[in-house]
Amino acid sequence: MRREREVEDWVLGALLRHEALLEIRSLMVRPDQVEEERRSRAYFLANLCDNMPFLPGPSRDGQRRFAYAWQTVGPKGREWILRQVQLNGLTWTPPDDEPAPARGTWRSRLRVRRG
């Protein structure tokens, strides 16, 4: 008997980026959709994945890695994430709905790391 384990945030982030890229790729070859609909959907997926966690463990401020992404994706993004969790047969608990701390740009984070 296999025991299910809850998937970590960074693992889910990697899976979601992969699923989004597959969906974006399929959008680009579908002649049945209006170009603006395809472009809008591709932008939505790319924007959603921009904040997905890459690293294991909690962030430096102790927040879950997925906290910021969960706060910024909105209802449509949350629905997509939860649907992917279900379609892939995973167990995952979303972060609390408390506001995540604001994050700077990737350039400002890079400057902080370099000193």
Jmol script that loads the backbone (N, CA, C; Angstrom):
load data "model"
ATOM      1  N   MET A   1       0.840  -1.167   0.000  1.00  0.00           N
ATOM      2  CA  MET A   1       0.000   0.000   0.000  1.00  0.00           C
ATOM      3  C   MET A   1       0.897   1.247   0.000  1.00  0.00           C
ATOM      4  N   ARG A   2       0.652   2.129  -0.981  1.00  0.00           N
ATOM      5  CA  ARG A   2       1.447   3.339  -1.114  1.00  0.00           C
ATOM      6  C   ARG A   2       0.822   4.462  -0.294  1.00  0.00           C
ATOM      7  N   ARG A   3       1.629   5.102   0.492  1.00  0.00           N
ATOM      8  CA  ARG A   3       1.147   6.196   1.333  1.00  0.00           C
ATOM      9  C   ARG A   3       1.387   7.521   0.616  1.00  0.00           C
ATOM     10  N   GLU A   4       0.338   8.331   0.490  1.00  0.00           N
ATOM     11  CA  GLU A   4       0.478   9.611  -0.187  1.00  0.00           C
ATOM     12  C   GLU A   4       1.133  10.631   0.724  1.00  0.00           C
ATOM     13  N   ARG A   5       2.032  11.409   0.133  1.00  0.00           N
ATOM     14  CA  ARG A   5       2.716  12.464   0.852  1.00  0.00           C
ATOM     15  C   ARG A   5       2.383  13.787   0.190  1.00  0.00           C
ATOM     16  N   GLU A   6       2.212  14.826   0.978  1.00  0.00           N
ATOM     17  CA  GLU A   6       1.905  16.136   0.410  1.00  0.00           C
ATOM     18  C   GLU A   6       3.109  16.669  -0.351  1.00  0.00           C
ATOM     19  N   VAL A   7       2.843  17.172  -1.539  1.00  0.00           N
ATOM     20  CA  VAL A   7       3.905  17.687  -2.394  1.00  0.00           C
ATOM     21  C   VAL A   7       4.395  19.037  -1.850  1.00  0.00           C
ATOM     22  N   GLU A   8       5.707  19.276  -1.940  1.00  0.00           N
ATOM     23  CA  GLU A   8       6.292  20.533  -1.478  1.00  0.00           C
ATOM     24  C   GLU A   8       6.019  21.640  -2.493  1.00  0.00           C
ATOM     25  N   ASP A   9       6.037  22.882  -2.007  1.00  0.00           N
ATOM     26  CA  ASP A   9       5.723  24.028  -2.854  1.00  0.00           C
ATOM     27  C   ASP A   9       6.623  24.117  -4.085  1.00  0.00           C
ATOM     28  N   TRP A  10       7.927  23.933  -3.899  1.00  0.00           N
ATOM     29  CA  TRP A  10       8.839  24.103  -5.038  1.00  0.00           C
ATOM     30  C   TRP A  10       8.641  23.004  -6.074  1.00  0.00           C
ATOM     31  N   VAL A  11       8.257  21.803  -5.639  1.00  0.00           N
ATOM     32  CA  VAL A  11       7.979  20.713  -6.574  1.00  0.00           C
ATOM     33  C   VAL A  11       6.716  21.040  -7.371  1.00  0.00           C
ATOM     34  N   LEU A  12       5.693  21.542  -6.671  1.00  0.00           N
ATOM     35  CA  LEU A  12       4.475  21.940  -7.358  1.00  0.00           C
ATOM     36  C   LEU A  12       4.766  23.083  -8.326  1.00  0.00           C
ATOM     37  N   GLY A  13       5.605  24.028  -7.926  1.00  0.00           N
ATOM     38  CA  GLY A  13       5.971  25.134  -8.810  1.00  0.00           C
ATOM     39  C   GLY A  13       6.599  24.628 -10.104  1.00  0.00           C
ATOM     40  N   ALA A  14       7.479  23.641  -9.990  1.00  0.00           N
ATOM     41  CA  ALA A  14       8.117  23.070 -11.183  1.00  0.00           C
ATOM     42  C   ALA A  14       7.080  22.381 -12.072  1.00  0.00           C
ATOM     43  N   LEU A  15       6.187  21.625 -11.460  1.00  0.00           N
ATOM     44  CA  LEU A  15       5.136  20.950 -12.230  1.00  0.00           C
ATOM     45  C   LEU A  15       4.232  21.962 -12.928  1.00  0.00           C
ATOM     46  N   LEU A  16       3.845  23.016 -12.220  1.00  0.00           N
ATOM     47  CA  LEU A  16       2.957  24.023 -12.804  1.00  0.00           C
ATOM     48  C   LEU A  16       3.628  24.760 -13.963  1.00  0.00           C
ATOM     49  N   ARG A  17       4.910  25.065 -13.826  1.00  0.00           N
ATOM     50  CA  ARG A  17       5.626  25.706 -14.942  1.00  0.00           C
ATOM     51  C   ARG A  17       5.627  24.791 -16.153  1.00  0.00           C
ATOM     52  N   HIS A  18       5.847  23.509 -15.925  1.00  0.00           N
ATOM     53  CA  HIS A  18       5.852  22.532 -17.015  1.00  0.00           C
ATOM     54  C   HIS A  18       4.474  22.459 -17.682  1.00  0.00           C
ATOM     55  N   GLU A  19       3.422  22.350 -16.875  1.00  0.00           N
ATOM     56  CA  GLU A  19       2.065  22.269 -17.420  1.00  0.00           C
ATOM     57  C   GLU A  19       1.707  23.540 -18.194  1.00  0.00           C
ATOM     58  N   ALA A  20       2.111  24.698 -17.666  1.00  0.00           N
ATOM     59  CA  ALA A  20       1.823  25.959 -18.348  1.00  0.00           C
ATOM     60  C   ALA A  20       2.539  26.034 -19.691  1.00  0.00           C
ATOM     61  N   LEU A  21       3.793  25.598 -19.736  1.00  0.00           N
ATOM     62  CA  LEU A  21       4.531  25.613 -21.003  1.00  0.00           C
ATOM     63  C   LEU A  21       3.886  24.684 -22.033  1.00  0.00           C
ATOM     64  N   LEU A  22       3.418  23.533 -21.590  1.00  0.00           N
ATOM     65  CA  LEU A  22       2.728  22.627 -22.512  1.00  0.00           C
ATOM     66  C   LEU A  22       1.447  23.261 -23.043  1.00  0.00           C
ATOM     67  N   GLU A  23       0.712  23.928 -22.164  1.00  0.00           N
ATOM     68  CA  GLU A  23      -0.529  24.574 -22.605  1.00  0.00           C
ATOM     69  C   GLU A  23      -0.241  25.747 -23.547  1.00  0.00           C
ATOM     70  N   ILE A  24       0.791  26.526 -23.241  1.00  0.00           N
ATOM     71  CA  ILE A  24       1.171  27.642 -24.124  1.00  0.00           C
ATOM     72  C   ILE A  24       1.562  27.102 -25.492  1.00  0.00           C
ATOM     73  N   ARG A  25       2.337  26.042 -25.505  1.00  0.00           N
ATOM     74  CA  ARG A  25       2.745  25.438 -26.780  1.00  0.00           C
ATOM     75  C   ARG A  25       1.528  24.990 -27.585  1.00  0.00           C
ATOM     76  N   SER A  26       0.565  24.370 -26.916  1.00  0.00           N
ATOM     77  CA  SER A  26      -0.620  23.907 -27.643  1.00  0.00           C
ATOM     78  C   SER A  26      -1.467  25.088 -28.131  1.00  0.00           C
ATOM     79  N   LEU A  27      -1.460  26.185 -27.386  1.00  0.00           N
ATOM     80  CA  LEU A  27      -2.203  27.371 -27.819  1.00  0.00           C
ATOM     81  C   LEU A  27      -1.647  27.938 -29.122  1.00  0.00           C
ATOM     82  N   MET A  28      -0.365  27.822 -29.306  1.00  0.00           N
ATOM     83  CA  MET A  28       0.271  28.425 -30.468  1.00  0.00           C
ATOM     84  C   MET A  28      -0.001  27.663 -31.762  1.00  0.00           C
ATOM     85  N   VAL A  29      -0.485  26.434 -31.660  1.00  0.00           N
ATOM     86  CA  VAL A  29      -0.752  25.653 -32.873  1.00  0.00           C
ATOM     87  C   VAL A  29      -2.238  25.413 -33.119  1.00  0.00           C
ATOM     88  N   ARG A  30      -3.096  25.983 -32.306  1.00  0.00           N
ATOM     89  CA  ARG A  30      -4.543  25.796 -32.450  1.00  0.00           C
ATOM     90  C   ARG A  30      -5.128  26.828 -33.411  1.00  0.00           C
ATOM     91  N   PRO A  31      -5.584  26.400 -34.562  1.00  0.00           N
ATOM     92  CA  PRO A  31      -6.202  27.361 -35.476  1.00  0.00           C
ATOM     93  C   PRO A  31      -7.657  27.666 -35.109  1.00  0.00           C
ATOM     94  N   ASP A  32      -8.221  26.903 -34.163  1.00  0.00           N
ATOM     95  CA  ASP A  32      -9.639  27.058 -33.833  1.00  0.00           C
ATOM     96  C   ASP A  32      -9.935  28.222 -32.894  1.00  0.00           C
ATOM     97  N   GLN A  33      -8.917  28.843 -32.331  1.00  0.00           N
ATOM     98  CA  GLN A  33      -9.140  29.947 -31.412  1.00  0.00           C
ATOM     99  C   GLN A  33      -8.726  31.272 -32.052  1.00  0.00           C
ATOM    100  N   VAL A  34      -9.423  32.309 -31.674  1.00  0.00           N
ATOM    101  CA  VAL A  34      -9.081  33.650 -32.128  1.00  0.00           C
ATOM    102  C   VAL A  34      -7.703  34.004 -31.565  1.00  0.00           C
ATOM    103  N   GLU A  35      -6.900  34.680 -32.366  1.00  0.00           N
ATOM    104  CA  GLU A  35      -5.531  34.997 -31.956  1.00  0.00           C
ATOM    105  C   GLU A  35      -5.481  35.756 -30.626  1.00  0.00           C
ATOM    106  N   GLU A  36      -6.382  36.686 -30.422  1.00  0.00           N
ATOM    107  CA  GLU A  36      -6.381  37.468 -29.185  1.00  0.00           C
ATOM    108  C   GLU A  36      -6.682  36.578 -27.971  1.00  0.00           C
ATOM    109  N   GLU A  37      -7.562  35.604 -28.120  1.00  0.00           N
ATOM    110  CA  GLU A  37      -7.847  34.668 -27.027  1.00  0.00           C
ATOM    111  C   GLU A  37      -6.603  33.849 -26.690  1.00  0.00           C
ATOM    112  N   ARG A  38      -5.911  33.371 -27.721  1.00  0.00           N
ATOM    113  CA  ARG A  38      -4.697  32.580 -27.490  1.00  0.00           C
ATOM    114  C   ARG A  38      -3.626  33.426 -26.816  1.00  0.00           C
ATOM    115  N   ARG A  39      -3.453  34.645 -27.305  1.00  0.00           N
ATOM    116  CA  ARG A  39      -2.442  35.538 -26.731  1.00  0.00           C
ATOM    117  C   ARG A  39      -2.769  35.845 -25.276  1.00  0.00           C
ATOM    118  N   SER A  40      -4.030  36.103 -24.991  1.00  0.00           N
ATOM    119  CA  SER A  40      -4.455  36.414 -23.627  1.00  0.00           C
ATOM    120  C   SER A  40      -4.222  35.226 -22.691  1.00  0.00           C
ATOM    121  N   ARG A  41      -4.555  34.028 -23.155  1.00  0.00           N
ATOM    122  CA  ARG A  41      -4.352  32.823 -22.334  1.00  0.00           C
ATOM    123  C   ARG A  41      -2.864  32.559 -22.101  1.00  0.00           C
ATOM    124  N   ALA A  42      -2.056  32.712 -23.135  1.00  0.00           N
ATOM    125  CA  ALA A  42      -0.613  32.505 -23.004  1.00  0.00           C
ATOM    126  C   ALA A  42      -0.013  33.515 -22.030  1.00  0.00           C
ATOM    127  N   TYR A  43      -0.455  34.749 -22.114  1.00  0.00           N
ATOM    128  CA  TYR A  43       0.041  35.782 -21.189  1.00  0.00           C
ATOM    129  C   TYR A  43      -0.354  35.438 -19.758  1.00  0.00           C
ATOM    130  N   PHE A  44      -1.597  35.024 -19.557  1.00  0.00           N
ATOM    131  CA  PHE A  44      -2.075  34.633 -18.227  1.00  0.00           C
ATOM    132  C   PHE A  44      -1.194  33.536 -17.636  1.00  0.00           C
ATOM    133  N   LEU A  45      -0.910  32.504 -18.435  1.00  0.00           N
ATOM    134  CA  LEU A  45      -0.113  31.377 -17.938  1.00  0.00           C
ATOM    135  C   LEU A  45       1.332  31.790 -17.652  1.00  0.00           C
ATOM    136  N   ALA A  46       1.915  32.583 -18.532  1.00  0.00           N
ATOM    137  CA  ALA A  46       3.294  33.035 -18.312  1.00  0.00           C
ATOM    138  C   ALA A  46       3.378  33.908 -17.068  1.00  0.00           C
ATOM    139  N   ASN A  47       2.422  34.801 -16.891  1.00  0.00           N
ATOM    140  CA  ASN A  47       2.397  35.676 -15.728  1.00  0.00           C
ATOM    141  C   ASN A  47       2.209  34.868 -14.448  1.00  0.00           C
ATOM    142  N   LEU A  48       1.355  33.866 -14.497  1.00  0.00           N
ATOM    143  CA  LEU A  48       1.108  33.007 -13.353  1.00  0.00           C
ATOM    144  C   LEU A  48       2.401  32.299 -12.925  1.00  0.00           C
ATOM    145  N   CYS A  49       3.143  31.810 -13.894  1.00  0.00           N
ATOM    146  CA  CYS A  49       4.356  31.039 -13.592  1.00  0.00           C
ATOM    147  C   CYS A  49       5.539  31.905 -13.179  1.00  0.00           C
ATOM    148  N   ASP A  50       5.462  33.183 -13.448  1.00  0.00           N
ATOM    149  CA  ASP A  50       6.567  34.081 -13.107  1.00  0.00           C
ATOM    150  C   ASP A  50       6.855  34.081 -11.613  1.00  0.00           C
ATOM    151  N   ASN A  51       5.855  33.847 -10.783  1.00  0.00           N
ATOM    152  CA  ASN A  51       6.036  33.891  -9.333  1.00  0.00           C
ATOM    153  C   ASN A  51       6.084  32.519  -8.676  1.00  0.00           C
ATOM    154  N   MET A  52       6.155  31.457  -9.464  1.00  0.00           N
ATOM    155  CA  MET A  52       6.224  30.115  -8.893  1.00  0.00           C
ATOM    156  C   MET A  52       7.565  29.905  -8.195  1.00  0.00           C
ATOM    157  N   PRO A  53       7.550  29.209  -7.071  1.00  0.00           N
ATOM    158  CA  PRO A  53       8.798  28.977  -6.336  1.00  0.00           C
ATOM    159  C   PRO A  53       9.741  28.024  -7.068  1.00  0.00           C
ATOM    160  N   PHE A  54      11.027  28.299  -6.950  1.00  0.00           N
ATOM    161  CA  PHE A  54      12.058  27.470  -7.573  1.00  0.00           C
ATOM    162  C   PHE A  54      12.862  26.665  -6.552  1.00  0.00           C
ATOM    163  N   LEU A  55      12.992  27.162  -5.341  1.00  0.00           N
ATOM    164  CA  LEU A  55      13.898  26.566  -4.364  1.00  0.00           C
ATOM    165  C   LEU A  55      13.148  25.786  -3.290  1.00  0.00           C
ATOM    166  N   PRO A  56      13.761  24.717  -2.769  1.00  0.00           N
ATOM    167  CA  PRO A  56      13.132  23.963  -1.687  1.00  0.00           C
ATOM    168  C   PRO A  56      13.211  24.721  -0.361  1.00  0.00           C
ATOM    169  N   GLY A  57      12.353  24.326   0.577  1.00  0.00           N
ATOM    170  CA  GLY A  57      12.378  24.902   1.916  1.00  0.00           C
ATOM    171  C   GLY A  57      11.679  26.242   1.998  1.00  0.00           C
ATOM    172  N   PRO A  58      11.559  26.779   3.215  1.00  0.00           N
ATOM    173  CA  PRO A  58      10.911  28.087   3.386  1.00  0.00           C
ATOM    174  C   PRO A  58      11.808  29.214   2.870  1.00  0.00           C
ATOM    175  N   SER A  59      11.202  30.356   2.604  1.00  0.00           N
ATOM    176  CA  SER A  59      11.989  31.508   2.163  1.00  0.00           C
ATOM    177  C   SER A  59      12.730  32.101   3.353  1.00  0.00           C
ATOM    178  N   ARG A  60      13.586  33.066   3.089  1.00  0.00           N
ATOM    179  CA  ARG A  60      14.381  33.655   4.161  1.00  0.00           C
ATOM    180  C   ARG A  60      13.539  34.310   5.248  1.00  0.00           C
ATOM    181  N   ASP A  61      12.367  34.799   4.875  1.00  0.00           N
ATOM    182  CA  ASP A  61      11.512  35.452   5.874  1.00  0.00           C
ATOM    183  C   ASP A  61      10.599  34.455   6.587  1.00  0.00           C
ATOM    184  N   GLY A  62      10.781  33.151   6.332  1.00  0.00           N
ATOM    185  CA  GLY A  62      10.013  32.118   7.011  1.00  0.00           C
ATOM    186  C   GLY A  62       8.676  31.803   6.364  1.00  0.00           C
ATOM    187  N   GLN A  63       8.300  32.543   5.340  1.00  0.00           N
ATOM    188  CA  GLN A  63       7.048  32.298   4.630  1.00  0.00           C
ATOM    189  C   GLN A  63       7.181  31.051   3.760  1.00  0.00           C
ATOM    190  N   ARG A  64       6.061  30.447   3.458  1.00  0.00           N
ATOM    191  CA  ARG A  64       6.078  29.359   2.487  1.00  0.00           C
ATOM    192  C   ARG A  64       6.496  29.927   1.146  1.00  0.00           C
ATOM    193  N   ARG A  65       7.201  29.148   0.367  1.00  0.00           N
ATOM    194  CA  ARG A  65       7.666  29.601  -0.950  1.00  0.00           C
ATOM    195  C   ARG A  65       6.503  29.984  -1.863  1.00  0.00           C
ATOM    196  N   PHE A  66       5.357  29.384  -1.667  1.00  0.00           N
ATOM    197  CA  PHE A  66       4.231  29.630  -2.554  1.00  0.00           C
ATOM    198  C   PHE A  66       3.351  30.803  -2.091  1.00  0.00           C
ATOM    199  N   ALA A  67       3.638  31.385  -0.929  1.00  0.00           N
ATOM    200  CA  ALA A  67       2.766  32.414  -0.357  1.00  0.00           C
ATOM    201  C   ALA A  67       2.572  33.594  -1.302  1.00  0.00           C
ATOM    202  N   TYR A  68       3.643  34.128  -1.855  1.00  0.00           N
ATOM    203  CA  TYR A  68       3.537  35.297  -2.729  1.00  0.00           C
ATOM    204  C   TYR A  68       2.773  34.954  -4.006  1.00  0.00           C
ATOM    205  N   ALA A  69       3.107  33.830  -4.613  1.00  0.00           N
ATOM    206  CA  ALA A  69       2.427  33.433  -5.846  1.00  0.00           C
ATOM    207  C   ALA A  69       0.933  33.250  -5.591  1.00  0.00           C
ATOM    208  N   TRP A  70       0.585  32.614  -4.495  1.00  0.00           N
ATOM    209  CA  TRP A  70      -0.821  32.347  -4.183  1.00  0.00           C
ATOM    210  C   TRP A  70      -1.587  33.651  -3.981  1.00  0.00           C
ATOM    211  N   GLN A  71      -0.938  34.646  -3.373  1.00  0.00           N
ATOM    212  CA  GLN A  71      -1.596  35.928  -3.128  1.00  0.00           C
ATOM    213  C   GLN A  71      -1.786  36.735  -4.409  1.00  0.00           C
ATOM    214  N   THR A  72      -0.913  36.562  -5.379  1.00  0.00           N
ATOM    215  CA  THR A  72      -0.934  37.425  -6.560  1.00  0.00           C
ATOM    216  C   THR A  72      -1.663  36.846  -7.769  1.00  0.00           C
ATOM    217  N   VAL A  73      -1.961  35.551  -7.786  1.00  0.00           N
ATOM    218  CA  VAL A  73      -2.545  34.950  -8.997  1.00  0.00           C
ATOM    219  C   VAL A  73      -4.023  35.243  -9.182  1.00  0.00           C
ATOM    220  N   GLY A  74      -4.732  35.589  -8.128  1.00  0.00           N
ATOM    221  CA  GLY A  74      -6.161  35.866  -8.249  1.00  0.00           C
ATOM    222  C   GLY A  74      -6.982  34.589  -8.336  1.00  0.00           C
ATOM    223  N   PRO A  75      -8.301  34.734  -8.341  1.00  0.00           N
ATOM    224  CA  PRO A  75      -9.191  33.564  -8.337  1.00  0.00           C
ATOM    225  C   PRO A  75      -8.998  32.654  -9.550  1.00  0.00           C
ATOM    226  N   LYS A  76      -8.822  33.233 -10.722  1.00  0.00           N
ATOM    227  CA  LYS A  76      -8.646  32.429 -11.934  1.00  0.00           C
ATOM    228  C   LYS A  76      -7.350  31.616 -11.860  1.00  0.00           C
ATOM    229  N   GLY A  77      -6.293  32.228 -11.363  1.00  0.00           N
ATOM    230  CA  GLY A  77      -5.022  31.525 -11.208  1.00  0.00           C
ATOM    231  C   GLY A  77      -5.091  30.436 -10.155  1.00  0.00           C
ATOM    232  N   ARG A  78      -5.755  30.728  -9.049  1.00  0.00           N
ATOM    233  CA  ARG A  78      -5.917  29.722  -7.994  1.00  0.00           C
ATOM    234  C   ARG A  78      -6.702  28.516  -8.517  1.00  0.00           C
ATOM    235  N   GLU A  79      -7.728  28.812  -9.281  1.00  0.00           N
ATOM    236  CA  GLU A  79      -8.533  27.724  -9.865  1.00  0.00           C
ATOM    237  C   GLU A  79      -7.664  26.854 -10.777  1.00  0.00           C
ATOM    238  N   TRP A  80      -6.827  27.471 -11.601  1.00  0.00           N
ATOM    239  CA  TRP A  80      -5.954  26.723 -12.503  1.00  0.00           C
ATOM    240  C   TRP A  80      -4.967  25.864 -11.702  1.00  0.00           C
ATOM    241  N   ILE A  81      -4.372  26.438 -10.657  1.00  0.00           N
ATOM    242  CA  ILE A  81      -3.411  25.704  -9.827  1.00  0.00           C
ATOM    243  C   ILE A  81      -4.078  24.486  -9.188  1.00  0.00           C
ATOM    244  N   LEU A  82      -5.227  24.701  -8.565  1.00  0.00           N
ATOM    245  CA  LEU A  82      -5.914  23.598  -7.886  1.00  0.00           C
ATOM    246  C   LEU A  82      -6.370  22.530  -8.875  1.00  0.00           C
ATOM    247  N   ARG A  83      -6.753  22.940 -10.076  1.00  0.00           N
ATOM    248  CA  ARG A  83      -7.142  21.966 -11.102  1.00  0.00           C
ATOM    249  C   ARG A  83      -5.926  21.122 -11.507  1.00  0.00           C
ATOM    250  N   GLN A  84      -4.758  21.740 -11.638  1.00  0.00           N
ATOM    251  CA  GLN A  84      -3.558  20.990 -11.996  1.00  0.00           C
ATOM    252  C   GLN A  84      -3.169  20.014 -10.886  1.00  0.00           C
ATOM    253  N   VAL A  85      -3.321  20.437  -9.649  1.00  0.00           N
ATOM    254  CA  VAL A  85      -3.040  19.551  -8.508  1.00  0.00           C
ATOM    255  C   VAL A  85      -3.936  18.323  -8.596  1.00  0.00           C
ATOM    256  N   GLN A  86      -5.220  18.555  -8.849  1.00  0.00           N
ATOM    257  CA  GLN A  86      -6.174  17.447  -8.936  1.00  0.00           C
ATOM    258  C   GLN A  86      -5.890  16.561 -10.148  1.00  0.00           C
ATOM    259  N   LEU A  87      -5.661  17.155 -11.309  1.00  0.00           N
ATOM    260  CA  LEU A  87      -5.400  16.369 -12.529  1.00  0.00           C
ATOM    261  C   LEU A  87      -4.159  15.492 -12.411  1.00  0.00           C
ATOM    262  N   ASN A  88      -3.186  15.956 -11.647  1.00  0.00           N
ATOM    263  CA  ASN A  88      -1.946  15.203 -11.476  1.00  0.00           C
ATOM    264  C   ASN A  88      -1.973  14.284 -10.258  1.00  0.00           C
ATOM    265  N   GLY A  89      -3.128  14.190  -9.599  1.00  0.00           N
ATOM    266  CA  GLY A  89      -3.284  13.271  -8.477  1.00  0.00           C
ATOM    267  C   GLY A  89      -2.416  13.609  -7.284  1.00  0.00           C
ATOM    268  N   LEU A  90      -2.201  14.901  -7.032  1.00  0.00           N
ATOM    269  CA  LEU A  90      -1.331  15.327  -5.945  1.00  0.00           C
ATOM    270  C   LEU A  90      -2.130  15.746  -4.724  1.00  0.00           C
ATOM    271  N   THR A  91      -1.454  15.781  -3.596  1.00  0.00           N
ATOM    272  CA  THR A  91      -2.008  16.317  -2.376  1.00  0.00           C
ATOM    273  C   THR A  91      -1.198  17.561  -2.051  1.00  0.00           C
ATOM    274  N   TRP A  92      -1.876  18.714  -1.914  1.00  0.00           N
ATOM    275  CA  TRP A  92      -1.198  19.972  -1.634  1.00  0.00           C
ATOM    276  C   TRP A  92      -2.155  20.893  -0.898  1.00  0.00           C
ATOM    277  N   THR A  93      -1.651  21.576   0.118  1.00  0.00           N
ATOM    278  CA  THR A  93      -2.447  22.535   0.873  1.00  0.00           C
ATOM    279  C   THR A  93      -1.992  23.941   0.512  1.00  0.00           C
ATOM    280  N   PRO A  94      -2.906  24.774   0.002  1.00  0.00           N
ATOM    281  CA  PRO A  94      -2.524  26.150  -0.329  1.00  0.00           C
ATOM    282  C   PRO A  94      -2.094  26.926   0.909  1.00  0.00           C
ATOM    283  N   PRO A  95      -1.283  27.973   0.713  1.00  0.00           N
ATOM    284  CA  PRO A  95      -0.890  28.820   1.848  1.00  0.00           C
ATOM    285  C   PRO A  95      -2.104  29.538   2.443  1.00  0.00           C
ATOM    286  N   ASP A  96      -1.939  30.039   3.650  1.00  0.00           N
ATOM    287  CA  ASP A  96      -2.993  30.837   4.272  1.00  0.00           C
ATOM    288  C   ASP A  96      -3.267  32.062   3.418  1.00  0.00           C
ATOM    289  N   ASP A  97      -4.428  32.665   3.607  1.00  0.00           N
ATOM    290  CA  ASP A  97      -4.791  33.850   2.841  1.00  0.00           C
ATOM    291  C   ASP A  97      -4.249  35.147   3.431  1.00  0.00           C
ATOM    292  N   GLU A  98      -3.323  35.036   4.367  1.00  0.00           N
ATOM    293  CA  GLU A  98      -2.706  36.246   4.909  1.00  0.00           C
ATOM    294  C   GLU A  98      -1.843  36.881   3.825  1.00  0.00           C
ATOM    295  N   PRO A  99      -1.819  38.206   3.765  1.00  0.00           N
ATOM    296  CA  PRO A  99      -1.002  38.858   2.733  1.00  0.00           C
ATOM    297  C   PRO A  99       0.463  38.478   2.875  1.00  0.00           C
ATOM    298  N   ALA A 100       1.044  38.106   1.761  1.00  0.00           N
ATOM    299  CA  ALA A 100       2.471  37.781   1.737  1.00  0.00           C
ATOM    300  C   ALA A 100       3.260  39.074   1.706  1.00  0.00           C
ATOM    301  N   PRO A 101       4.459  39.075   2.267  1.00  0.00           N
ATOM    302  CA  PRO A 101       5.268  40.295   2.225  1.00  0.00           C
ATOM    303  C   PRO A 101       5.598  40.671   0.784  1.00  0.00           C
ATOM    304  N   ALA A 102       5.671  41.954   0.523  1.00  0.00           N
ATOM    305  CA  ALA A 102       5.992  42.425  -0.822  1.00  0.00           C
ATOM    306  C   ALA A 102       7.401  41.994  -1.197  1.00  0.00           C
ATOM    307  N   ARG A 103       7.566  41.720  -2.463  1.00  0.00           N
ATOM    308  CA  ARG A 103       8.879  41.329  -2.961  1.00  0.00           C
ATOM    309  C   ARG A 103       9.369  42.391  -3.921  1.00  0.00           C
ATOM    310  N   GLY A 104      10.675  42.594  -3.946  1.00  0.00           N
ATOM    311  CA  GLY A 104      11.262  43.532  -4.899  1.00  0.00           C
ATOM    312  C   GLY A 104      11.414  42.863  -6.250  1.00  0.00           C
ATOM    313  N   THR A 105      12.002  43.577  -7.157  1.00  0.00           N
ATOM    314  CA  THR A 105      12.264  43.016  -8.473  1.00  0.00           C
ATOM    315  C   THR A 105      13.406  42.026  -8.376  1.00  0.00           C
ATOM    316  N   TRP A 106      13.594  41.229  -9.406  1.00  0.00           N
ATOM    317  CA  TRP A 106      14.690  40.257  -9.381  1.00  0.00           C
ATOM    318  C   TRP A 106      16.029  40.972  -9.308  1.00  0.00           C
ATOM    319  N   ARG A 107      16.117  42.188  -9.874  1.00  0.00           N
ATOM    320  CA  ARG A 107      17.378  42.932  -9.808  1.00  0.00           C
ATOM    321  C   ARG A 107      17.692  43.348  -8.380  1.00  0.00           C
ATOM    322  N   SER A 108      16.672  43.805  -7.637  1.00  0.00           N
ATOM    323  CA  SER A 108      16.924  44.216  -6.257  1.00  0.00           C
ATOM    324  C   SER A 108      17.279  43.015  -5.393  1.00  0.00           C
ATOM    325  N   ARG A 109      16.657  41.852  -5.658  1.00  0.00           N
ATOM    326  CA  ARG A 109      17.000  40.652  -4.893  1.00  0.00           C
ATOM    327  C   ARG A 109      18.426  40.197  -5.203  1.00  0.00           C
ATOM    328  N   LEU A 110      18.834  40.380  -6.450  1.00  0.00           N
ATOM    329  CA  LEU A 110      20.185  40.004  -6.845  1.00  0.00           C
ATOM    330  C   LEU A 110      21.201  40.881  -6.125  1.00  0.00           C
ATOM    331  N   ARG A 111      20.916  42.168  -6.021  1.00  0.00           N
ATOM    332  CA  ARG A 111      21.822  43.096  -5.317  1.00  0.00           C
ATOM    333  C   ARG A 111      21.947  42.723  -3.839  1.00  0.00           C
ATOM    334  N   VAL A 112      20.849  42.310  -3.234  1.00  0.00           N
ATOM    335  CA  VAL A 112      20.875  41.923  -1.826  1.00  0.00           C
ATOM    336  C   VAL A 112      21.770  40.709  -1.638  1.00  0.00           C
ATOM    337  N   ARG A 113      21.682  39.741  -2.536  1.00  0.00           N
ATOM    338  CA  ARG A 113      22.485  38.526  -2.417  1.00  0.00           C
ATOM    339  C   ARG A 113      23.975  38.811  -2.600  1.00  0.00           C
ATOM    340  N   ARG A 114      24.278  39.713  -3.497  1.00  0.00           N
ATOM    341  CA  ARG A 114      25.685  40.013  -3.766  1.00  0.00           C
ATOM    342  C   ARG A 114      26.325  40.881  -2.691  1.00  0.00           C
ATOM    343  N   GLY A 115      25.511  41.576  -1.957  1.00  0.00           N
ATOM    344  CA  GLY A 115      26.038  42.362  -0.849  1.00  0.00           C
ATOM    345  C   GLY A 115      26.110  43.821  -1.068  1.00  0.00           C
TER     346      GLY A 115
END
end "model"
wireframe off; spacefill off
backbone 0.3
color backbone group
